[in-house]
Structure formats: structure tokens, C-alpha cells
Amino acid sequence: MTETTWIKNASYVVAWDADEQRHVYLRDADVIFTGNRIGFVGKGYTGSADTILDGHDRMVMPGMVNTHTHLSTATKTKGTWEELGSPLMYMSTLFEYMSLIQLPEDTIDDYCNYALAELLKSGCTTVIDMHSDYPSWFDNLVNSGIRAYAAPGYASARYHTPDGHTLGYDWNEPAGVAGFRRALEIVDAAEKHPSDRLRGVVYPAQVDTCTPELLRDSAAAARERDVVLCTHVEQSCHEFREIALRHGKTSVEYLADLGFLGPKTILGHVIFTDQHSWIHQWPGRNDIRLLAKSGTTVAHCPCVIMRRGILLESLQSYRDADVNVGIGTDIFPHNMIEELRWANVGCKIAEGSQWGTSLAAVFEAATVNGAKAFGRDDLGRLEAGCKADIVVVDLAHPSMEPARDPLACLVFSAAERAVRDVYVDGVKVVGDGEVLTIDVEKAASRLRAAQRRAFEGVPKRDWANRTADQAFPMSLPVKE
């Protein structure tokens, strides 16, 4: 028998106003869900429930939707490159540092589970995981309780740099085609998986590491299956220059001509458009218009780029042009609340104004805009008929006080510390601030050991044969 849960008299509910098409606060309101669906949001509920939860000193809000992340690989670099970037490669970490730390295969589950726990604890209930296939991938995603979109990656080439300032591509087109075929098998398996919370995504890795034919075939395969299509686009100045040299177009123009853009396409980053201040004298300035016209989603991941001294210019300008912008964590920390903070502040810096954006706009990007990217109108909002993906915040947590504007207090002060309970599909996956579906301590201890092992292989992968300590110097000198 399906049970009904009633969160009664919540001090604040972040409810969806269908008439105004926006989130609004409701005071002293109720949220009722039966099974995996929300049945009622508002005041004056007169029905019954199997479980009644006291909503006093609680804010109930929709679960957030992460439109770009790499769960099983990114955490391995924590404590290594937070303040690094290649100064001769526009401060990117993609080419010189990305491949230096290789994850031991026997700890991939731990890295994935650790990242999933971080996401759930920060109120994220839907995630896309962009990765290569491994045997326990689906099990990790499903067992965590999160709503997941598995995106198996493939490419025609790999980056390499022989000297820290030159970018090269190691091309292997047959491997790209074989990877594409294998990825489609994985996508089809995800779509047929018995868990309703698992779906598949077609994911050619980067616009500059895939042949035109592979990108075009990827788009066709995604449309044939009616699944999401994603890739990395305009994430570095080198990529912008490379595509311009090859095709005489921006990356966005190039993808538009290939038929890659569309309402179920998510482009990761899209920082260095033809309007960015680091890209000078490009004649067209068509990128933003093409994104808006096609309905393509931009997955903005502010934390990782701002650590390099890079800004999206700007989130609000994309929104003003009617580009659908979602929020992603990309790499560590896998914390959606922190990304909201960085997105808000970064946009204000880019605009040079306190009023450059609003928390309401950024929260919308992390909820309903993210849901739209996946073609969903039943996620990212608290409204009758939507999925019961729900986050309960403790307004009495010391970091939240005095909690006058609870969403602002959560994003700018408390972050995940105040997240008390999280439900996905009506099932509690975080309770009393603890993740219930993952052994976080076990995963954390194993990934510490795995990183140390991975450090041993850094010299043979580095163009300069540096040790891990030389490539990734500590923040302070170490004295024995």
C-alpha cells in the first residue's frame, strides 16, 4: 500500500506559482506526497496521512537538478589543483594537469559514492554523471537513491601537451566510433533499466576531440531515442581558437551547422563565446542568439572556473537573451548550494553591479531550468503532480539564524550544514543531516589511500617528469 506523508505547518515552503511561473514563499503551509508524487502544496489540507511531520522551524524546497558533473573522477584531484592553472594555456587545467592523476580501478565505486553523498547532502536530487562505463556504475547510481542520468563518454582524440604551452590531439577515429557504439548500448540499457530513476544520455566528450561525423551521428542517435545530448563547449580559449582554425566558426556556430543544438541538448560551460572579453575581434557575435533560438541549455559550473580567475560574462546576460541556463558542479566540491553562491557572486562581479543577478534567478537555474534541460516538467518545483523530490532545511540551525529570508541564509551562510532531510521519489535518502544510502566514512578512507597510490604515477604522465608534490605544491611550505 502506498503511504502518504504530510509535512505540516512548515514555516516556509518554496512553492511553485503556476500563474506567475516562478518560485514563491508560502508561510505556515503544508506539503503532502503519496508514494513518489506530490499531492498537495499550500494551506488548509483536510485529508489524512500515514505519517505527519512537524514543519515548525523548517523550510521545504524542491530538490535541485545538476546539469553537469563527473562523479567518479573529479574528487581524485581534491587538494591538488585548487590554485593551479597552466599560465601559458589561459589558466586551464584541462591539458597539463587533467591526466596526471589516474584513478585506481578498485576505488572507482568509492569516489562515485563519496560524490553522490556530497550531492544528496547539499539538496541535489537529480544528477547527470558524465563518465566512461564501468561494471558497477548503474548500481552505484541507483543504490544511492538519487535520480540519475548516465552519460557514457567517447571521443575521436585525446588532449596532450609536450611542453606546457602547446596543445596537441592524439587522433584515433576508429576508437571514437567504437566508443560511440558501446555508449549507445549503455544508453539503451539505462533507458530500459527497471529503476524509473535512471536514464541515459548521449555524450561525445568535447566539441574539439570529436570528428564532425561523430558529433552529427551522436545528435541523430539522441534524437532517434528522444534522450538528452551533451558535450563540453567553449570551455577554453584554446578550444575556441582550434575550432576557428579548423572550421572558421565558433564552437557554437559549428555545432549549430551540424544540427547538434536543440531543446534536449546540454552544453557544458559555454564560457568563451564570441562575446567574451578574452575573445577579441570575432566578427559574428552569434553564439548567444543561436543558443536561445535552438532552446539549448548551458550548464554553468561557476566554482571550478572562478578558481582559475575566469568568469562567465555573464549568467544574467544569457538569461536576458532567453538562453536556458542550468547549474552544474562539474568537479569537487559536489555541493549544489555552494555553486549557487558562486554563481550569484560571480555574475555580480561580471556585471559590475550588486543587481547583476538575483538569488531567485540562480535558484531557478538550479531547479526548473535544470529540469527543462532534461525535458522534465515534474522536477525542480513543489507542485501537485510533480515527483516527490523534496529538501527539508532546519531553520533553527545556528548557521541559519535568524533565518529571516531562509533561502538567502541557506545559500550565503549555512550551505549543506542546515540540510536536514532529503527525499527522492518520496524515499528519504538524507535524514537528520546524514546520508542514509551510502557509507560515507568507508568511501572517504578508501579514496585517501587511492589518491596516494595515484600520486606515484604522476612523473611518468607529466611532460616535465615532476613528482606529485612538485606538480601540485602545497598551500604552505612543509617542514619536517
N, C-alpha and C positions, 0 to 999 in steps of 0.2 A: 504494500500500500504506500502511495506517495504521501510524504509528510509535508505539512505546511508550517513555515516558520514566520513569526511575527516579531519584527524589531519595533518595539512600541515606544512612542513618545520620544523619538530621537531628538536631541537638542537641535541638531541641524541635519537636513537631508539635502544633498546636492541632486536635485531632481531635474528632469528634462521637461522644459516647457515646449510642447509641440507647436503652439501658436506662434511663439516668438523664435522657435528653433534655436534654443540656447539653454545652457545650464542655469538654474536659479537655486537660491537657498529657500528651503522651507523650514520654519521653526516648529518644534514640537510636533513632528509628523511621524507617520508610520511607513514601514516598508515590509511588504508581505510577499513571500515567494513559496511556491509549491513545486517540489521537485527541482527542476533546473530552470524554471520560468518565474519571472516576477509577475505577481498577480495584482498588486495594488501599491501605489505610491501617493501619499497625501495624508489628509486628516480625516478623522471620523470613520475609521474602519469598523464595521459592525459584525464582521464574520468571526469565525473561530480559528484556532490554530493548535497544532500539536505541541509546538514549542513557542513560548513567549519570552523574548529577551528584553531586558530593561535598556531603553535607549538614552536614559539620562546621562549627561556628560559624554555623549557620543556624537560624532559626525559620520553619517553613512553616505558614501560616494560610490560612483561606478568604478569598476576595475579599469586600469589603464592598458593601452594597447601599444606594444613595442614594435615598430615597423622596420627595425634594422639591428641585428645583433649576431655575434658569433660566440655561442655559449662555451664551446669545448676547447677553444684555442686562445682566447684573449686573456684569460686570467693568468696564464703562464708568465706573462710579462709584467705582472704587478711588482712594483719595487725595482724596476729596471729602467724604463724609458719615459717616466712621467715628465722629466725635464729635458728629454733628448729630442733631437730632430737633426736631419742632415743639413748643415748650413749651406752647402753648395747645391742642395736639391730642394730649395724652397721650404726647408724645415720639415719635410715629410719624413715619416718613419717607415714608409712602405718598402723602400728599395734597399736601404742599407741595413736596417735592423729587423725587419719583419721575419726573415727566415733564420735568424741566428739561434733562436731557442726552439728546438724541436721537441714536441710533447712525447714522452714515453707512452707507447700504446697501451700499457697496462694501467694507466691512470686517467684515460680519457673520460671514463664514467665519473670519476671524482671531480674533474674540472667542470663537466657539464652540470652535475648535481649541485656543486657549490654555486655556480652562476644562477641556476634555477632558483635556489633558495634565496639568493640576494634579490632576485626579481620579485618573487612572491612576497617577501617581507616588505618590499617597497610599494606594494599595492598594484603590481603588474599582473594581470590575469590572462593576457594574450601575448604571444611572442612569436616572431619568426626566427628560426635558427638556421643561419647560412653556414653550411659545413660540408665536408665530404662524408660519404657514407661510412658507417661502422656498425658492427653487428647489433649492439645494444642501444642504438640511437633511439628508435621508436619506444623501447621500453623505458628509457630514461625520461623522455618527454611525457609519456602517458602516465607513468607511475608518480611523477611529481604532482599531478593534478592540474597542471596549467593547461591552457588552451594553446596548442602549438601548431605552427606552420613549418614543416620541414622542407628546407631548400637545399638539395644536394648540388654542390658546385662543380663546375668543369670549365676548362679553358683550352685555347689553342696554343698558349705560350705562358712562360713564367718570367717574372722580372729577374734581372741580375744587374749588379754594378761591379765593375772590375776595379774601381778606384774611389768610390765615394762621391763621385760627381757626374759620372756618365751612366745613363740608363740604357740597358740592353734588354732584348727579348729573346728568349730561347724558344723557338717555334717548333711545335710538333702537332701539326694539324690532324693526323690520324688519331692521336691520343685525345684531342679535343672532341672529335666525332664519336669515338668510343665512350668517352666520359658522358657525352650528351645522351647517348642511347641508354647507358646504365642509369643516368639520372632520371630519365623518363620512366624506367621500370620502378624506381624508388617512389617517384611522384604518384604513379598509378597505385602502388601498394599503399601509400599513405591515404589516398582517396578512398580506398576500399577497406581501410582498417576498421575493426569493429568499434573503436572509440570514436565517438562523434566529435571529440575534442582535437583530433589530429587530421590535418590536411596537408597537401603537397604544394610546392612552389617550383616553377621552372627558373633556374638560376645560372645563367652564364656569368662567370665571375666578375670580369671587368670589361668595360667597353673597349679598352685598348689591348686586351690579351685574348680577344676572340676575333675570328675572321668575320667578314660581313656575312658570309653564308651561314656561319654558326649562329650569329645573332638573329638573322632572318628566320632560320629554321626554328630557333628557340621561341620566337614570337608566335610563329604559326602553331607550334605544338601547344603552347599555353592557351591560345585562343581555341584550338580544337577541343581542349579538355575543359575550357572555362575555368582555368585556375590562374592564380597570381603569377606575374612575371617580374623578376627583379634583377638588378645588377648594380655595380658601382659606376658612378658617372661624375666627371668633373670634380674629382676628389683631390687632384694635384695639378699644379701648373704644368708639370712635365706631361701629364696626360693630355691637357688642353693643347699643348704645343704638338704632341705626337699625332693626335687626330687631325689637327690643322695641316701638318706636313703631309700626312697620308692622303687626306681627302679634301683639303681646302675648305673645311667646315668645322664648326664647333661640335663637341660631342653630342649635344642635344640635337642640333640640326642633322647630324649624321644618323642618329637613331630615328629621328622623325622620317627621314627618307627611306629608312629600312623598314618602316611600319612597326617599330618597336614600342612606340609610345601608345598610351591608352588608359582608360579608366581603371584597369586592373594591373597597371604597371607601377612598380615602386622603384624609384631611382635613389640609391644611397648617396647622400651628401649633397651633390649639385652645388658646390661652393663656388668654384671658379667658372662662373658663367661669363658670357661676353659683356656683362655689365660690372664685373668685379674690378675693384681698383688695382688689383695685381695684374689684370689682363688689360693691356693698353692698346688703343687704336684698332680694335677689331671693328670692322665696318658695319656689321649687320645689326647687332643687338636684338636678336630674335628669340633667344633661349626662353625667357620668361613667358613670352607670348605663346610659344609653341607648347610649353608645359601646360599652361592654362587652357588653351584651345583643345588639347587632347585629353584633358582630365587626368593627366599623370600625377602621381603622388611623389613628393620629395620627402625622403626620410632624413630629417635633420638630427644630427648627433653632436650637440654642442660641446660636451665635455672634452672629448678627445681632440677636437680641432682647436679649441681655445687654449689648451695646454701647449700648443705649438705656436701660439701668438697669431692664430688665424681666426677670422670671423666670417660668418655668413652675412652678406650685405644685401638685405637683412631679412629675417623671418617675416617681419611686418610688410616689407615691400613685396614679398612673394604672396602673402595673404591679400594685400591690396589689389594685386593683379589677378586674384581668384585662382591661384595655384593651391591645390590641396597639400598642406604640409603636415606630416606626422612627426612623431618624436621616436628616436631610437637611442639605445645605449651604446651600440657598436661594441666597444671593449669595456674593460673594467673602469669604474665600478658598475656593476649591473644594477643600477639604482635609478628608477624612473623619477623619483621625487627630486633627486639631485639634478637630473637632466632638465627638469622643468625650471629649476633655479638658474642653471647656466643659460638656458635658452632665453629666459626673461632678461637677465642682466646683459648677456651678450648682444641681444637685439638693441637694448637701450644704448649700449656703447656704440654699436654700429650706426645707429640713428643720431647719436649725439644728443639724446634727449631722454629725460625721465619718462616722457609719454611716448617713447618709441614703440612700446607694445604694452600689453596688459597681461596679468596673470590669467584672466578669463580666456584670453586668446591662446595662451600657451597650454592651458588645461584642455581647451577644446582640441588642440592639435594632438594631445596625448590620449584623447578619448574618442570622440565621434569622428575626427579626421582619420585617425588610425583605423577605426572600424570601416570607414568608407574605402580606405585603401584595399581592404580585403573583400570588398563588395558586401559588407555586412551592415544592416541597419538594426541588428538586435544586440549589438555590443557597444560599450562605451557610454551608455546612458542608463539612468534609472527611470524606467517607464514600463507600464504594464505590457506584457508580451515579450519583453526582452529577456535575454539569458540572465540568470541569477549569478552574475559576476560582480561581486559586491565587496567593498572595503569598509571596515569599521575603524574609525580613528578615536583614540582616547583623548577627549578634550581636557581631562584632568591631569594628563601627563605634565610633569614640571616644565618640559620644553615647550609645551603648548600654551601655558598660562600667559596672559589672561584670556586667550582664545576668543578675542572679540570677533575677528574675522578668521574663522578656523582654517580655511584653505590657505590663506596667506601665512598663518602661523605654522602650518604643516610644511609648506614649501620653503619658506625663508628662515625657519628656525628649527623645527623639530625633526623634519625628514622622517626616515623609517622608524625612528625611536618611538613615535606615537602611534604607529600602525598596530592595532590590537588583533583584529580578526580579518581574514580574507576568505571569501567563498568563490569557488569557480564551479559553474554549473550547479550551484546550490549545495556544493560539498565544501565543508570547512577544510582549508589547507594550511591556514595560519590561525593559531589560537593562543590568546594571551601573549601575543608577540613572538611566538615560537613557531617555526615551520614544522608542520606535523607529518609531512610526507617524505622528508629527507633527513638522513643522519649527517648533519652539517659538520659536527666535530670530526667525524671519521673522514669526511671528504677533505676538510681543511688540513688535517695532519698528513694525509697522503699527498696532497698537492705540494706541501712544503718540501717533502722528500723528492718529489718528482722534479721540481724546479732545480734543486741542487744537482740532480743527475743530468738534467738537460744542459746545465751550465758547462759540463765537461766537454760538450761537443761544439761549443761556440768558436774556438780558434779555427777549426777546420772549415767552418762555414763562412768565416769573416774574410773579406778581401784583404784586410791588413793583419790577419792572424792574431788578433787581440784576444786576450782571455776575457771571461765574462766580467771580471772586476775592472778591466781596462775599457771594455766597450760600454759598460754600464756603471760608471763610477757612483759611489755612494754620495748622499747629500752632504755628509760631513766626513772629514778625514778619519780613518780608523787607526787608532793607536793601540797596539797590543800591550 
